[in-house]
Amino acid sequence: MSVLKRLTEPKSLDSMSPLGAVLVYGGLILWSMVVLFPLYWIAITSLKLPIHVSAGPVYLPFVDFLPDLHAWRYIFVDLGNDTLRPYLNSIVVALVSTALAMLIGSMAAYSLSRLEFAPRLASILLFLLLGAVMIVAVAGFGVPWWIAAVVALALFLLLARAAGRTMRASLGNGDILFWIISQRILPPVVAALPIYVMFQTVGLLDTRTALIATYTTVNLPIVVWLMYDFFVTIPKDLEESASLDGASRFAIFFGIVLPLARPGLVATGLLVLILAWNEYLLALFLSSANAQTMPVLVAAQNATRGPQWWYMSVLILLMILPVIFLTLLLQRFIAKGMLLGAVKG
Amino acid sequence: MTIILDQTSKSFGSVEVLRALSLEVKPGEFLVLLGASGSGKTTALRMIAGLESVTSGRILIGSRDVTHVLPKNRDVAMVFQSYALYPHKTVFENIAYPLTVRKRPKAEIEKSVRDVAQQVQLDHLLERYPRQLSGGQRQRVALARAIVRRPSAFLMDEPLSNLDAKLRGHMRAELKHMQHELGITTIYVTHDQIEAMTLAHRVAILERGVLQQLDTPANIYNRPANLFVAGFIGSPPMNVLEGSLADGRFDCSAGSFGTASRASGRAVVAGLRPEDGRLAPPGQGQLAGEIYASELIGDHTLVTCRCGGATVTVKADKDFAGSIGQPIGIGFEERAVHLFDKASGERLQ
C-alpha cells in the first residue's frame, strides 16, 4: 500500500509522481525514436555502399560498415547541374506560389471575416446554366469560343437582375467559405489530366509558371480557411479605431490586421510552403526536364536499375535541410500573446 | 464644431434601435448621451462616427452633411471603451498613427506626439508597448491619440468604464479639464449618471431609442421631463406615489397634501426625492408609515418606510436611530413634489 502510494503520489504540487514521470518520459523517449529514427536511417543510408543496403540492415557507421561518400559525389559532381536545377526550381516554385497564395488567400479570408456577402442563388444557377450552354454551343455546334463567351456574358448581365427578383434565396459567407474548402475534397489525381491538357493548350507545359499557378490555386483554399479563423479573433475595435484615425481599408489590412495575424500567417505560410515543397503528383504531370522539382528527382532515382536508396537519401537530406532551417527561423513568430494589451485591462 | 442629428433613425432588420433622434451639439459643448444598455446611445455615437450606416435622417458636422461620408473623412476622433490600442505599436507609434496615415512630415509628428504625451503625462512611457501599461495609462494613450490631430469633434464610448472607481474619479476630472482647455465639441456615451451629471454641459437621456430629455444636468435633476427620467437620475432614485389629484390636492393611501398644480380629477404620480423628505414623529408630516429598513451610509442614513402600498426612502441624519416596524411620519416642502401624468408619464405644470 505505502509503496504504491509513494509511487503514484507526487511529492509536491509542481512535480510528478515517480510512476507518472516514468510513464511520461518513457512515452516521450519512445515517440522521439519513432520520429528521429527515419532521419537517422536516411543519414546513414546516404553514406552506405549499395552492398551495405542490399546485404541486409547495418546500423552503426564505422562499426557495422565503413561510411563512403560515393552517393554524395554522384549527386553533387556527376549530376551537378541536374541536381542544382530541380533544387532551384523547387525553391522558386515553392516560395513564389506560397507568397501568392498567402497574399490572395489572406485578403479573401479577411473580406469573408469582415464583409457580409449575399450572392443570389438565382445568379449562380444562371451562371452555371449559361456556362453549360456555352460548352454545348462550342463543342456541339462549332460556334467560335469567343463569340459564345461574349454572348453568354451579355446574357448573364442582362438576366441576372431579373433572375434575382424572381428567386430571392441567397447564400452567405459560410456557404462561400465551404465552397472554397470543398475544392480540396476532389482528389488531385482527378484534376491532373484536365490541368495537363489546359497547360498543353496554352503552351506552358514544363515551365515554372505552370507549377506556380497550379500550386497557388491548390493551396488557396487552405490559406483562406486557416486565415479566416485568425482574422475572426482580431477585435473589430482596432480596425474601427484605425478607420477613424484616417486609415483606408488597405492601410488597415496591411498596417494593423496583418501584423496582428503574424502568428497565423507564419504557421499557415509554413504549412503551405511545405505542401508546395513536397508536392509530387502535379509536378510529375506538368514538368519534364526544365521545370522538374526535387520530389520528382527523388522518385526518378527508382529507375531501370531499381531503387537507388543511397542517391535518394542524399536528395531527401537536401530537401529536408531548408525546411528545418526555415522552421527554426520562423518559430519564434508563432508565439502567442500578440493581442495582449490591445483591448481592456 | 456643431454636430446636428436630424431625424436620425437606425434599424437592424426589423428592430428599431434609434427612432427619429434630433439633437444639436453646439461648438465646444460637452454633451453626454446617457441611457441604460440597449437604449441606442452607442449606436447613435457610432452613426456620428460613421461606423454604422444611417437608416433614415441626416447627420451634419459643421455645415457639412456627412450622412454618407466614410469614417476616415469625417475628421472626428473616437475613444473606445476597450481603448483599441494597436498592440504591435509602441505608445509613440500609437499616438502618432493618425498623423502617420495622413503622411505628415516626420518632424511635425515628433513634435505633436511629444507635446500631447506631455499633456497627458505619458512622456516617459513612449517606448513601451500597450501590454506593458496599466489600465489608466492605456486610457491616457487612447486620449492622446484622439487629441493629437485636433479633430473637429471627440466621440467617447464609455471611456472610463474599464477603470477602477478611484482612477475613474480622477480621470473624470482630468477629462473635464482637458475638454475645457481644448474647447473641442465632445459627445460622450455613458450609462453612469454621475459621469453624466459631472461632465456634461447638457445631457441627452435615451431610452429604447427615443430621446427622453435634453437639458443641463441641473434642469434634468430638478425638472425631470417624465417619469423615466425622474426614476433614472438620482441615487437612490426618486420616490413615487400613485394617487389622484383633485382641486390641487394630491390624495393617496398614505396621506394627502396640497400641490402647486391646478389640475383636477386625474390619476397622477407624485415624485419626491429622498433628500427632500424629512422624518417626523408619528402623526406629523404629510405621509404616515412605518420604518421598513434603515441603512447607515456614512455621512447620512437612508431610511426606507412603508407608506400604504408604496415604499418611500428618506435621507436622514447620520445619527438617526429608529427601529424596524416603528410608526413614523414623513414631511416635506410641498413645492419639492414633482407631479407626473400617470397615463403618459409626462411632467405636469
Interface residues (C-beta under 8 A of the other chain):
Chain A: P235 D237 L238 E240 S241 A242 S243 L244 D245 G246 A247 S248 A251 G255 I256 P259 L260 G337 M338 L339 L340 G341 A342 V343 K344 G345
Chain B: A49 G50 L51 L70 P71 K72 R74 V76 A77 M78 F80 S82 Y83 A84 L85 Y86 P87 H88 Y97 P98 V101 R102 Y129 P130 R131 Q132 L133 S134 G135 R138 R145 R149 L155 N162
